[in-house]
Amino acid sequence: MSQTNRLHNSDLAERAYRVRRNALIMAEVQGQGYIAQALGVSDVLAVTYLHAMTHRPEQPEWEGRDRFLLSVGHYGIAHYAILTEAGYLPEEELVTYGMDDSRLPMSGMYHYTPGAEMSGGSIGLGLPMAVGMGLGLKRKENPAFVYAFMGDGELAEGPTWEAAISAAHYKLDNIIAIVDFNRIQADGPSMSVMSTEPLIEKFQAFGFHVQRVNGNDLPALVGAFDTARNHTGAQPRIIICDTKLGSGVDFLEGREKSHFVRLEADDWKRAHAALDAWRAA
C-alpha cells in the first residue's frame, strides 16, 4: 500500500472487524490459541498495515517496503489475520492455521509466511533486530521505516533496553516501536510479574519520542502513527498502545484466564455471533 493510498477512519473500523474475524476463523480450527491478544490488537494492526506502512503485498520483498517485526512470536495468529486482510495471503488459507506444511505456523516464522520478516519464539528480540535493520537501511540510504511490534511482557527483557540505548545512540529515527500493553502474560498480570512503569518517562530517558494511546481507539491510533512518522527529531519513536484483551467479543473481554484460550465448538459459534453483534452496534 503506497503512502498516497492509505485507508482512513471511515474504512479502518470495517477492516479491523475483518482482522478479528480472520483471527477467530484460525483459532476455531485448533479450538484454542492466543485469540484474546489477537482481538485486542486488531485495531493497532489495522492502522499499522492499512494506514501507516508503505508496502506492496504483491511484492513482499520489495526493497522500498517498511519492515514489520513481530517480536512476540505467539501473536502469529494476529499477524496472519492482518496479512490476509492486507493482501499477502488468500482467505481460504486461514483454515490451514497450525497444520502440517501450512504457511501459517502457530508461532511466526520467517521464510514460511509472505510478509514475515523474523522468526519469533523467545521474546525480547524484536527491538534488537530493528536496530540492526535500521542501521542497515541508513547505510543503504533507504528511507523505509522498521516497525518493531512488542508485547508488554518484553519490557522486562534486558535485550529490549540494550536495544533502546543503541537505537537512541545511533539516532535511528527510522524505528517505530509498538507495544501491545494488555497487562497480561503467561505467568499472570504483567505489572505483578515485573513492574516496568513509568514507561513514558523511562523511554523518554532512553532518548525516544514517546506516545501512549488507547489501542482500541482508531482515530487516536491514526494520529499517533502519523505523528511518529512525521516527527522530525533524530530519535527512535515508540507508541505504547493500551489494549483490551478479547476486544469485540464481550464474553472474552473480562475472562480471568486469557493468555491462552481454549473454547468448545459451541463457544466459537458464540464468539462469531458476539463479534457480529459488536460490529452492528
Backbone as CSV, one residue per row, in Angstrom:
resi,resn,N_x,N_y,N_z,CA_x,CA_y,CA_z,C_x,C_y,C_z
1,MET,0.863,-1.185,0.000,0.000,0.000,0.000,0.892,1.225,0.000
2,SER,0.757,2.065,-0.976,1.598,3.250,-1.083,1.119,4.320,-0.112
3,GLN,1.985,5.274,0.181,1.633,6.337,1.111,0.482,7.191,0.584
4,THR,0.262,7.200,-0.710,-0.801,8.018,-1.280,-2.130,7.275,-1.340
5,ASN,-2.146,6.032,-0.863,-3.365,5.226,-0.949,-3.700,4.621,0.404
6,ARG,-3.568,5.401,1.457,-3.796,4.889,2.794,-5.278,4.929,3.157
7,LEU,-5.680,3.961,3.978,-7.055,3.949,4.461,-7.201,4.940,5.602
8,HIS,-8.396,5.453,5.772,-8.672,6.401,6.844,-9.766,5.847,7.749
9,ASN,-10.162,6.618,8.732,-11.039,6.126,9.788,-12.323,5.488,9.276
10,SER,-12.901,6.040,8.208,-14.176,5.533,7.719,-14.081,4.092,7.259
11,ASP,-12.921,3.671,6.808,-12.737,2.302,6.326,-12.072,1.398,7.358
12,LEU,-11.293,1.979,8.247,-10.481,1.165,9.147,-11.316,0.322,10.112
13,ALA,-12.458,0.822,10.567,-13.278,0.063,11.514,-13.751,-1.252,10.891
14,GLU,-14.186,-1.194,9.643,-14.619,-2.411,8.958,-13.454,-3.368,8.752
15,ARG,-12.311,-2.830,8.400,-11.156,-3.687,8.165,-10.661,-4.305,9.472
16,ALA,-10.727,-3.556,10.568,-10.339,-4.104,11.869,-11.290,-5.217,12.285
17,TYR,-12.583,-5.052,11.975,-13.540,-6.144,12.215,-13.122,-7.395,11.444
18,ARG,-12.710,-7.223,10.209,-12.329,-8.369,9.378,-11.058,-9.034,9.916
19,VAL,-10.155,-8.253,10.477,-8.969,-8.828,11.102,-9.387,-9.713,12.278
20,ARG,-10.322,-9.226,13.098,-10.816,-10.030,14.215,-11.492,-11.310,13.710
21,ARG,-12.288,-11.175,12.661,-12.966,-12.343,12.093,-11.954,-13.375,11.593
22,ASN,-10.907,-12.899,10.912,-9.861,-13.803,10.431,-9.214,-14.564,11.589
23,ALA,-8.958,-13.855,12.679,-8.335,-14.496,13.840,-9.247,-15.562,14.439
24,LEU,-10.543,-15.282,14.530,-11.481,-16.269,15.055,-11.533,-17.513,14.175
25,ILE,-11.503,-17.319,12.870,-11.528,-18.468,11.954,-10.340,-19.380,12.231
26,MET,-9.174,-18.803,12.393,-7.977,-19.614,12.645,-8.018,-20.292,14.008
27,ALA,-8.411,-19.559,15.032,-8.446,-20.141,16.376,-9.444,-21.290,16.452
28,GLU,-10.545,-21.161,15.725,-11.562,-22.221,15.746,-11.022,-23.508,15.140
29,VAL,-10.107,-23.408,14.172,-9.508,-24.590,13.552,-8.824,-25.447,14.608
30,GLN,-8.099,-24.811,15.515,-7.371,-25.532,16.561,-8.173,-25.680,17.849
31,GLY,-9.244,-24.902,17.982,-10.030,-24.932,19.206,-9.385,-24.187,20.356
32,GLN,-8.304,-23.510,20.067,-7.544,-22.835,21.120,-6.553,-21.871,20.483
33,GLY,-5.972,-21.031,21.320,-4.943,-20.146,20.803,-4.860,-18.827,21.552
34,TYR,-3.982,-17.971,21.057,-3.779,-16.653,21.656,-4.766,-15.673,21.020
35,ILE,-6.039,-16.008,21.166,-7.080,-15.256,20.465,-7.407,-13.937,21.168
36,ALA,-7.326,-13.906,22.498,-7.651,-12.667,23.212,-6.696,-11.545,22.812
37,GLN,-5.413,-11.877,22.661,-4.443,-10.868,22.225,-4.747,-10.406,20.797
38,ALA,-5.087,-11.368,19.927,-5.370,-11.020,18.529,-6.563,-10.083,18.424
39,LEU,-7.605,-10.359,19.181,-8.777,-9.484,19.169,-8.426,-8.105,19.722
40,GLY,-7.636,-8.080,20.756,-7.291,-6.814,21.386,-6.430,-5.911,20.534
41,VAL,-5.571,-6.514,19.722,-4.607,-5.714,18.972,-5.022,-5.498,17.520
42,SER,-6.198,-5.936,17.134,-6.629,-5.824,15.736,-6.677,-4.376,15.249
43,ASP,-7.110,-3.464,16.102,-7.161,-2.056,15.696,-5.757,-1.513,15.439
44,VAL,-4.821,-1.872,16.300,-3.436,-1.424,16.140,-2.861,-1.941,14.823
45,LEU,-3.081,-3.220,14.546,-2.527,-3.813,13.334,-3.199,-3.260,12.080
46,ALA,-4.499,-3.010,12.159,-5.192,-2.428,11.004,-4.609,-1.066,10.660
47,VAL,-4.362,-0.245,11.666,-3.791,1.083,11.412,-2.352,0.953,10.910
48,THR,-1.597,0.029,11.494,-0.201,-0.149,11.081,-0.107,-0.507,9.601
49,TYR,-0.835,-1.543,9.201,-0.703,-2.064,7.838,-1.528,-1.305,6.802
50,LEU,-2.690,-0.809,7.198,-3.610,-0.252,6.222,-3.621,1.277,6.192
51,HIS,-2.929,1.891,7.132,-2.820,3.353,7.138,-1.371,3.814,7.145
52,ALA,-0.547,3.231,8.017,0.785,3.795,8.246,1.867,3.264,7.318
53,MET,1.915,1.956,7.122,3.055,1.352,6.435,3.034,1.571,4.927
54,THR,4.224,1.703,4.378,4.427,1.671,2.937,4.882,0.266,2.569
55,HIS,4.109,-0.440,1.763,4.459,-1.822,1.406,3.681,-2.241,0.177
56,ARG,4.099,-3.332,-0.408,3.450,-3.883,-1.596,3.179,-5.364,-1.346
57,PRO,1.966,-5.717,-0.956,1.664,-7.131,-0.675,1.987,-8.056,-1.844
58,GLU,1.859,-7.558,-3.060,2.154,-8.394,-4.220,3.658,-8.558,-4.435
59,GLN,4.467,-7.754,-3.727,5.933,-7.859,-3.769,6.460,-7.829,-2.339
60,PRO,6.322,-8.938,-1.592,6.684,-8.921,-0.168,8.132,-8.542,0.111
61,GLU,9.023,-8.737,-0.855,10.436,-8.432,-0.629,10.887,-7.162,-1.356
62,TRP,9.934,-6.329,-1.762,10.257,-5.041,-2.369,11.199,-4.261,-1.456
63,GLU,12.299,-3.786,-2.004,13.334,-3.161,-1.187,12.853,-1.886,-0.503
64,GLY,11.887,-1.197,-1.091,11.429,0.061,-0.510,10.386,-0.092,0.576
65,ARG,10.065,-1.320,0.950,8.989,-1.561,1.919,9.393,-1.163,3.328
66,ASP,8.411,-0.756,4.125,8.610,-0.683,5.568,8.644,-2.106,6.109
67,ARG,9.502,-2.351,7.081,9.623,-3.684,7.677,8.773,-3.762,8.947
68,PHE,8.068,-4.891,9.116,7.291,-5.127,10.336,7.865,-6.353,11.024
69,LEU,8.358,-6.165,12.248,8.962,-7.253,13.005,8.014,-7.695,14.110
70,LEU,7.533,-8.927,14.018,6.662,-9.491,15.054,7.544,-10.107,16.132
71,SER,7.867,-9.309,17.131,8.748,-9.787,18.191,8.068,-10.847,19.049
72,VAL,6.764,-10.677,19.305,6.029,-11.681,20.094,5.535,-12.768,19.143
73,GLY,6.329,-13.820,18.993,6.036,-14.846,18.001,4.707,-15.536,18.193
74,HIS,4.243,-15.630,19.452,2.970,-16.317,19.688,1.777,-15.469,19.237
75,TYR,2.034,-14.249,18.783,0.978,-13.447,18.161,0.831,-13.776,16.674
76,GLY,1.369,-14.909,16.248,1.281,-15.292,14.851,-0.134,-15.227,14.315
77,ILE,-1.099,-15.668,15.118,-2.490,-15.665,14.668,-2.972,-14.246,14.369
78,ALA,-2.535,-13.275,15.167,-2.890,-11.881,14.914,-2.205,-11.382,13.643
79,HIS,-0.952,-11.782,13.457,-0.201,-11.327,12.289,-0.794,-11.888,10.999
80,TYR,-1.142,-13.176,10.997,-1.739,-13.769,9.794,-3.093,-13.130,9.485
81,ALA,-3.803,-12.747,10.525,-5.114,-12.118,10.331,-4.979,-10.801,9.577
82,ILE,-3.976,-9.993,9.936,-3.801,-8.721,9.227,-3.104,-8.934,7.893
83,LEU,-2.193,-9.885,7.781,-1.552,-10.149,6.493,-2.585,-10.587,5.456
84,THR,-3.587,-11.350,5.899,-4.659,-11.750,4.996,-5.466,-10.541,4.560
85,GLU,-5.829,-9.706,5.513,-6.630,-8.525,5.194,-5.847,-7.532,4.334
86,ALA,-4.525,-7.514,4.490,-3.696,-6.585,3.717,-3.372,-7.112,2.327
87,GLY,-3.680,-8.385,2.060,-3.488,-8.912,0.716,-2.286,-9.811,0.512
88,TYR,-1.596,-10.185,1.578,-0.451,-11.074,1.446,-0.869,-12.538,1.311
89,LEU,-2.000,-12.882,1.883,-2.452,-14.269,1.936,-3.905,-14.358,1.490
90,PRO,-4.293,-15.461,0.836,-5.705,-15.648,0.468,-6.517,-16.100,1.678
91,GLU,-7.768,-15.665,1.760,-8.604,-16.012,2.907,-8.772,-17.510,3.065
92,GLU,-8.817,-18.250,1.952,-9.044,-19.695,2.052,-7.899,-20.421,2.759
93,GLU,-6.769,-19.748,2.925,-5.634,-20.373,3.604,-5.751,-20.308,5.124
94,LEU,-6.654,-19.495,5.626,-6.797,-19.341,7.076,-7.086,-20.671,7.766
95,VAL,-7.853,-21.546,7.130,-8.249,-22.813,7.765,-7.101,-23.803,7.837
96,THR,-5.921,-23.467,7.314,-4.747,-24.345,7.440,-3.905,-23.983,8.656
97,TYR,-4.333,-22.984,9.416,-3.547,-22.480,10.547,-3.092,-23.620,11.465
98,GLY,-1.786,-23.681,11.716,-1.208,-24.634,12.654,-1.116,-26.052,12.153
99,MET,-1.445,-26.305,10.897,-1.404,-27.660,10.362,-0.047,-27.950,9.727
100,ASP,0.252,-29.224,9.513,1.497,-29.606,8.873,1.580,-28.985,7.486
101,ASP,2.757,-28.460,7.147,3.043,-27.868,5.844,2.282,-26.571,5.578
102,SER,1.610,-26.024,6.585,0.921,-24.754,6.410,1.925,-23.605,6.380
103,ARG,1.577,-22.539,5.664,2.386,-21.322,5.708,2.036,-20.471,6.920
104,LEU,1.133,-20.995,7.777,0.678,-20.273,8.960,0.970,-21.093,10.213
105,PRO,2.250,-21.228,10.583,2.571,-21.978,11.803,2.075,-21.249,13.038
106,MET,1.965,-21.962,14.154,1.364,-21.360,15.338,2.216,-20.235,15.916
107,SER,3.513,-20.241,15.656,4.374,-19.127,16.049,4.996,-18.551,14.783
108,GLY,5.069,-17.224,14.702,5.541,-16.576,13.489,6.932,-17.028,13.079
109,MET,7.096,-17.372,11.797,8.364,-17.897,11.290,8.738,-17.217,9.979
110,TYR,9.949,-16.681,9.935,10.483,-16.113,8.710,10.645,-17.227,7.677
111,HIS,10.446,-16.947,6.426,10.520,-17.866,5.287,9.246,-18.685,5.087
112,TYR,8.438,-18.856,6.144,7.211,-19.634,5.993,6.098,-18.794,5.375
113,THR,6.003,-17.552,5.789,4.826,-16.726,5.508,5.202,-15.475,4.722
114,PRO,4.541,-15.201,3.601,4.789,-13.945,2.886,4.524,-12.752,3.797
115,GLY,5.469,-11.852,3.873,5.321,-10.676,4.718,5.976,-10.804,6.080
116,ALA,6.376,-12.008,6.479,7.052,-12.200,7.773,8.515,-11.814,7.627
117,GLU,9.020,-11.015,8.563,10.392,-10.520,8.477,11.318,-11.133,9.527
118,MET,10.756,-11.866,10.508,11.592,-12.500,11.525,10.860,-13.696,12.103
119,SER,11.629,-14.611,12.691,11.040,-15.740,13.410,10.924,-15.366,14.870
120,GLY,9.782,-15.711,15.473,9.558,-15.378,16.869,9.587,-16.619,17.734
121,GLY,9.690,-16.415,19.000,9.751,-17.510,19.973,10.133,-16.894,21.297
122,SER,11.429,-16.831,21.539,11.908,-16.119,22.725,11.607,-14.635,22.558
123,ILE,10.988,-14.051,23.574,10.641,-12.639,23.470,11.860,-11.768,23.756
124,GLY,11.748,-10.499,23.369,12.816,-9.544,23.622,13.788,-9.373,22.471
125,LEU,13.518,-10.008,21.316,14.459,-9.948,20.203,14.062,-8.965,19.115
126,GLY,12.815,-8.498,19.133,12.339,-7.643,18.050,13.040,-6.303,17.974
127,LEU,13.178,-5.613,19.104,13.821,-4.296,19.077,15.304,-4.417,18.718
128,PRO,16.046,-5.405,19.244,17.427,-5.578,18.777,17.523,-5.797,17.267
129,MET,16.623,-6.606,16.703,16.639,-6.805,15.249,16.296,-5.509,14.521
130,ALA,15.387,-4.736,15.090,15.024,-3.458,14.473,16.229,-2.527,14.413
131,VAL,17.065,-2.545,15.451,18.263,-1.704,15.448,19.190,-2.123,14.312
132,GLY,19.388,-3.432,14.145,20.239,-3.901,13.053,19.685,-3.517,11.696
133,MET,18.371,-3.723,11.513,17.753,-3.353,10.238,17.781,-1.847,10.023
134,GLY,17.537,-1.096,11.097,17.557,0.354,10.984,18.916,0.868,10.561
135,LEU,19.967,0.305,11.142,21.323,0.696,10.755,21.593,0.348,9.296
136,GLY,21.178,-0.865,8.897,21.397,-1.279,7.515,20.691,-0.383,6.523
137,LEU,19.449,-0.027,6.825,18.697,0.851,5.927,19.356,2.225,5.833
138,LYS,19.853,2.726,6.967,20.537,4.026,6.955,21.774,3.976,6.049
139,ARG,22.522,2.888,6.153,23.756,2.792,5.371,23.467,2.651,3.879
140,LYS,22.316,2.091,3.563,21.911,1.967,2.156,21.148,3.194,1.676
141,GLU,20.955,4.162,2.577,20.180,5.373,2.276,18.769,5.022,1.810
142,ASN,18.232,4.005,2.427,16.854,3.567,2.169,15.951,4.254,3.187
143,PRO,14.934,4.998,2.763,14.108,5.772,3.694,13.027,4.964,4.417
144,ALA,13.010,3.661,4.262,11.962,2.831,4.865,12.028,2.876,6.387
145,PHE,10.872,2.629,7.005,10.773,2.510,8.459,10.814,1.041,8.871
146,VAL,11.230,0.819,10.117,11.146,-0.502,10.735,10.161,-0.405,11.894
147,TYR,9.076,-1.178,11.819,8.086,-1.231,12.891,8.379,-2.461,13.743
148,ALA,8.698,-2.256,15.007,9.002,-3.363,15.922,7.823,-3.540,16.873
149,PHE,7.100,-4.629,16.708,5.888,-4.866,17.487,6.200,-5.771,18.675
150,MET,5.978,-5.258,19.889,6.332,-5.974,21.115,5.124,-6.118,22.029
151,GLY,5.191,-7.094,22.927,4.216,-7.219,24.000,4.732,-6.560,25.259
152,ASP,3.839,-6.284,26.201,4.297,-5.600,27.421,5.218,-6.480,28.260
153,GLY,5.096,-7.818,28.148,5.993,-8.699,28.882,7.443,-8.541,28.443
154,GLU,7.661,-8.131,27.199,9.025,-7.967,26.686,9.741,-6.791,27.313
155,LEU,8.989,-5.903,27.943,9.614,-4.729,28.536,10.415,-5.081,29.786
156,ALA,10.303,-6.327,30.232,11.129,-6.788,31.345,12.368,-7.534,30.870
157,GLU,12.573,-7.601,29.560,13.715,-8.312,28.985,14.902,-7.373,28.800
158,GLY,16.066,-7.805,29.233,17.267,-6.992,29.109,17.599,-6.570,27.694
159,PRO,17.521,-7.483,26.689,17.857,-7.077,25.316,17.011,-5.923,24.793
160,THR,15.779,-5.799,25.289,14.930,-4.690,24.850,15.556,-3.354,25.235
161,TRP,16.043,-3.260,26.451,16.603,-1.993,26.911,18.002,-1.747,26.349
162,GLU,18.771,-2.798,26.115,20.057,-2.617,25.432,19.820,-2.065,24.034
163,ALA,18.814,-2.605,23.365,18.489,-2.124,22.026,17.977,-0.693,22.069
164,ALA,17.211,-0.360,23.106,16.702,1.008,23.232,17.860,2.004,23.350
165,ILE,18.873,1.656,24.135,20.055,2.516,24.247,20.710,2.692,22.880
166,SER,20.846,1.564,22.159,21.519,1.605,20.859,20.724,2.419,19.846
167,ALA,19.402,2.238,19.842,18.563,2.951,18.876,18.702,4.458,19.045
168,ALA,18.745,4.906,20.296,18.904,6.336,20.551,20.322,6.801,20.239
169,HIS,21.300,5.979,20.610,22.705,6.346,20.368,22.973,6.575,18.884
170,TYR,22.429,5.700,18.058,22.660,5.794,16.615,21.629,6.679,15.903
171,LYS,20.786,7.346,16.710,19.785,8.276,16.162,18.927,7.625,15.075
172,LEU,18.408,6.447,15.395,17.638,5.670,14.422,16.194,6.158,14.371
173,ASP,16.017,7.256,13.654,14.683,7.831,13.511,13.821,7.052,12.523
174,ASN,14.357,5.936,12.015,13.575,5.069,11.137,12.961,3.890,11.888
175,ILE,13.065,3.887,13.214,12.449,2.844,14.038,11.185,3.396,14.695
176,ILE,10.089,2.667,14.517,8.858,2.957,15.243,8.498,1.692,16.025
177,ALA,8.741,1.718,17.319,8.385,0.581,18.162,6.916,0.692,18.572
178,ILE,6.260,-0.441,18.699,4.853,-0.515,19.103,4.765,-1.511,20.248
179,VAL,4.112,-1.130,21.321,3.913,-2.044,22.452,2.429,-2.317,22.614
180,ASP,2.063,-3.609,22.597,0.696,-4.002,22.953,0.658,-4.163,24.462
181,PHE,0.143,-3.133,25.127,0.114,-3.149,26.597,-1.260,-3.650,27.040
182,ASN,-1.391,-4.986,27.134,-2.683,-5.580,27.516,-2.701,-6.090,28.960
183,ARG,-1.569,-5.899,29.668,-1.483,-6.165,31.100,-1.547,-7.638,31.493
184,ILE,-1.254,-8.542,30.549,-1.259,-9.961,30.917,-0.113,-10.666,30.200
185,GLN,0.467,-11.653,30.851,1.457,-12.517,30.221,1.275,-13.918,30.798
186,ALA,2.117,-14.853,30.371,1.889,-16.264,30.700,1.782,-16.510,32.204
187,ASP,2.591,-15.807,32.999,2.637,-16.070,34.442,1.696,-15.204,35.261
188,GLY,0.892,-14.369,34.580,-0.053,-13.540,35.316,-0.030,-12.108,34.841
189,PRO,-0.619,-11.183,35.614,-0.622,-9.769,35.235,0.800,-9.239,35.054
190,SER,1.029,-8.558,33.963,2.386,-8.120,33.623,3.030,-7.300,34.730
191,MET,2.276,-6.383,35.286,2.859,-5.493,36.289,3.085,-6.186,37.626
192,SER,2.439,-7.346,37.841,2.714,-8.128,39.049,3.952,-8.996,38.859
193,VAL,4.128,-9.509,37.655,5.311,-10.324,37.361,6.563,-9.458,37.400
194,MET,6.507,-8.302,36.735,7.629,-7.362,36.760,7.121,-5.988,36.354
195,SER,7.033,-5.085,37.312,6.539,-3.750,37.003,7.580,-2.987,36.186
196,THR,7.149,-2.435,35.056,8.058,-1.661,34.201,7.657,-0.197,34.104
197,GLU,6.626,0.195,34.823,6.223,1.603,34.832,7.236,2.432,35.634
198,PRO,7.334,3.732,35.364,6.566,4.531,34.406,7.193,4.466,33.014
199,LEU,6.471,3.934,32.039,7.040,3.672,30.723,7.318,4.937,29.926
200,ILE,6.427,5.906,30.002,6.659,7.131,29.234,7.981,7.766,29.654
201,GLU,8.147,7.938,30.948,9.352,8.584,31.453,10.606,7.750,31.162
202,LYS,10.481,6.413,31.257,11.650,5.566,31.006,12.107,5.652,29.554
203,PHE,11.175,5.536,28.625,11.575,5.605,27.219,12.047,7.005,26.841
204,GLN,11.462,8.018,27.448,11.973,9.371,27.199,13.412,9.492,27.691
205,ALA,13.691,8.917,28.852,15.050,8.960,29.395,16.036,8.201,28.507
206,PHE,15.531,7.177,27.810,16.370,6.417,26.888,16.505,7.100,25.529
207,GLY,15.847,8.250,25.341,16.039,9.017,24.126,14.986,8.837,23.055
208,PHE,13.846,8.239,23.402,12.783,8.000,22.435,11.776,9.147,22.405
209,HIS,11.142,9.313,21.248,9.927,10.122,21.165,8.788,9.186,21.541
210,VAL,8.040,9.512,22.584,7.089,8.581,23.184,5.654,9.092,23.058
211,GLN,4.750,8.168,22.704,3.317,8.434,22.755,2.647,7.243,23.427
212,ARG,1.574,7.516,24.158,0.773,6.438,24.759,-0.688,6.709,24.436
213,VAL,-1.358,5.706,23.848,-2.724,5.911,23.377,-3.592,4.708,23.723
214,ASN,-4.896,4.914,23.632,-5.864,3.828,23.721,-5.731,3.005,22.441
215,GLY,-5.292,1.765,22.572,-5.047,0.932,21.410,-6.287,0.395,20.738
216,ASN,-7.460,0.731,21.249,-8.715,0.347,20.604,-9.501,1.568,20.139
217,ASP,-8.817,2.701,20.032,-9.403,3.946,19.549,-8.762,4.264,18.200
218,LEU,-9.467,3.988,17.118,-8.876,4.121,15.786,-8.398,5.543,15.473
219,PRO,-9.210,6.594,15.712,-8.699,7.943,15.428,-7.444,8.287,16.229
220,ALA,-7.398,7.851,17.493,-6.219,8.125,18.311,-4.996,7.401,17.757
221,LEU,-5.201,6.172,17.283,-4.095,5.416,16.705,-3.600,6.059,15.419
222,VAL,-4.521,6.467,14.560,-4.134,7.125,13.310,-3.295,8.365,13.616
223,GLY,-3.744,9.161,14.572,-2.996,10.356,14.941,-1.614,10.036,15.474
224,ALA,-1.514,8.987,16.294,-0.223,8.623,16.882,0.750,8.123,15.825
225,PHE,0.262,7.291,14.901,1.154,6.778,13.854,1.580,7.892,12.905
226,ASP,0.680,8.799,12.585,1.052,9.934,11.742,2.112,10.786,12.429
227,THR,1.931,11.019,13.726,2.911,11.809,14.469,4.263,11.115,14.497
228,ALA,4.256,9.796,14.702,5.512,9.048,14.755,6.257,9.134,13.424
229,ARG,5.534,8.973,12.333,6.179,9.016,11.015,6.700,10.416,10.686
230,ASN,5.982,11.428,11.104,6.309,12.799,10.711,7.197,13.536,11.705
231,HIS,7.463,12.921,12.837,8.315,13.558,13.845,9.691,13.849,13.243
232,THR,10.199,15.047,13.471,11.438,15.469,12.814,12.687,15.262,13.664
233,GLY,12.523,14.841,14.913,13.689,14.634,15.763,14.504,13.431,15.325
234,ALA,15.816,13.512,15.487,16.711,12.410,15.119,16.742,11.391,16.252
235,GLN,15.604,10.727,16.447,15.490,9.788,17.549,14.472,8.701,17.195
236,PRO,14.605,7.513,17.787,13.603,6.467,17.576,12.274,6.864,18.206
237,ARG,11.201,6.231,17.740,9.865,6.564,18.237,9.233,5.298,18.826
238,ILE,8.332,5.471,19.769,7.601,4.342,20.328,6.163,4.770,20.596
239,ILE,5.237,3.859,20.304,3.819,4.069,20.588,3.376,2.964,21.530
240,ILE,3.030,3.323,22.747,2.541,2.355,23.737,1.022,2.316,23.621
241,CYS,0.486,1.157,23.279,-0.945,1.013,22.996,-1.623,0.217,24.106
242,ASP,-2.452,0.881,24.881,-3.211,0.200,25.926,-4.417,-0.475,25.282
243,THR,-4.427,-1.813,25.258,-5.482,-2.552,24.566,-6.286,-3.404,25.535
244,LYS,-7.483,-3.779,25.088,-8.370,-4.626,25.883,-8.347,-6.032,25.306
245,LEU,-7.912,-6.995,26.090,-7.919,-8.390,25.661,-9.332,-8.808,25.266
246,GLY,-9.435,-9.497,24.116,-10.733,-10.001,23.678,-11.639,-8.951,23.071
247,SER,-11.120,-7.763,22.784,-11.948,-6.665,22.292,-12.795,-7.083,21.091
248,GLY,-14.110,-6.844,21.209,-15.048,-7.197,20.146,-15.854,-8.443,20.428
249,VAL,-15.411,-9.239,21.384,-16.151,-10.447,21.785,-16.390,-10.333,23.288
250,ASP,-17.583,-9.927,23.656,-17.838,-9.495,25.027,-17.496,-10.527,26.085
251,PHE,-17.796,-11.807,25.854,-17.575,-12.787,26.914,-16.099,-13.174,27.058
252,LEU,-15.254,-12.718,26.134,-13.807,-12.919,26.277,-13.116,-11.700,26.886
253,GLU,-13.776,-10.542,26.856,-13.136,-9.315,27.317,-12.798,-9.338,28.803
254,GLY,-13.642,-9.936,29.610,-13.385,-9.935,31.045,-12.912,-11.277,31.577
255,ARG,-12.520,-12.159,30.681,-12.120,-13.517,31.073,-10.878,-13.477,31.957
256,GLU,-10.901,-14.221,33.069,-9.793,-14.186,34.020,-8.534,-14.800,33.432
257,LYS,-8.655,-15.977,32.831,-7.500,-16.642,32.213,-7.589,-16.423,30.708
258,SER,-6.829,-15.463,30.215,-6.983,-15.061,28.820,-5.690,-15.091,28.021
259,HIS,-4.566,-15.473,28.654,-3.316,-15.510,27.889,-3.405,-16.548,26.771
260,PHE,-3.919,-17.719,27.084,-4.133,-18.772,26.099,-5.538,-19.310,26.334
261,VAL,-6.373,-19.268,25.295,-7.798,-19.551,25.457,-8.165,-20.855,24.756
262,ARG,-8.896,-21.707,25.473,-9.497,-22.897,24.877,-11.008,-22.774,24.990
263,LEU,-11.699,-23.035,23.876,-13.155,-22.958,23.860,-13.739,-24.211,23.214
264,GLU,-14.950,-24.556,23.620,-15.677,-25.654,22.980,-16.287,-25.166,21.670
265,ALA,-16.708,-26.115,20.827,-17.211,-25.783,19.491,-18.341,-24.764,19.543
266,ASP,-19.278,-24.952,20.471,-20.406,-24.013,20.556,-19.955,-22.618,20.944
267,ASP,-18.886,-22.530,21.730,-18.402,-21.223,22.152,-17.755,-20.454,20.999
268,TRP,-17.169,-21.168,20.036,-16.619,-20.470,18.883,-17.749,-19.852,18.059
269,LYS,-18.841,-20.587,17.924,-20.012,-20.020,17.229,-20.530,-18.791,17.979
270,ARG,-20.543,-18.907,19.286,-20.967,-17.780,20.116,-20.028,-16.582,19.935
271,ALA,-18.745,-16.852,19.779,-17.771,-15.770,19.592,-18.005,-15.051,18.268
272,HIS,-18.269,-15.813,17.209,-18.559,-15.191,15.910,-19.818,-14.316,16.003
273,ALA,-20.829,-14.833,16.684,-22.077,-14.079,16.828,-21.847,-12.804,17.629
274,ALA,-21.046,-12.903,18.696,-20.753,-11.727,19.512,-19.988,-10.673,18.719
275,LEU,-19.050,-11.138,17.888,-18.282,-10.193,17.078,-19.189,-9.478,16.071
276,ASP,-20.110,-10.212,15.471,-21.032,-9.579,14.512,-21.960,-8.591,15.210
277,ALA,-22.378,-8.930,16.429,-23.232,-8.010,17.190,-22.455,-6.744,17.551
278,TRP,-21.204,-6.907,17.920,-20.334,-5.757,18.244,-20.155,-4.868,17.024
279,ARG,-19.976,-5.476,15.855,-19.848,-4.713,14.626,-21.091,-3.894,14.316
280,ALA,-22.253,-4.487,14.576,-23.526,-3.833,14.236,-23.907,-2.741,15.233
281,ALA,-23.313,-2.790,16.406,-23.711,-1.841,17.482,-23.295,-0.407,17.141
